């Protein structure tokens, strides 16, 4: 795996100009004790979306899972497009 490899992508959701970005990145992720790495990997977009909207990583598991169901429903209802 070449960590310097670049790919072309759209600038952002409403600007289709192509830009070069690094294909791979390495980041440190802190997960709650109850969230397994496997579950994080399988649903990382949804979890990052939830936490970005203000869901606190430290909230109880039941709260976060309940909010996650609502977020998944909303995400599935949107017509998401990628470049």
Secondary structure, DSSP 8 states (H G I E B T S, - for coil): --TT-EEEEEEETTEEEEEEEES---------TTS-HHHHHHTHHHHHHHHHTT--TTS-HHHHHHHHHHHHHHHHHS-----
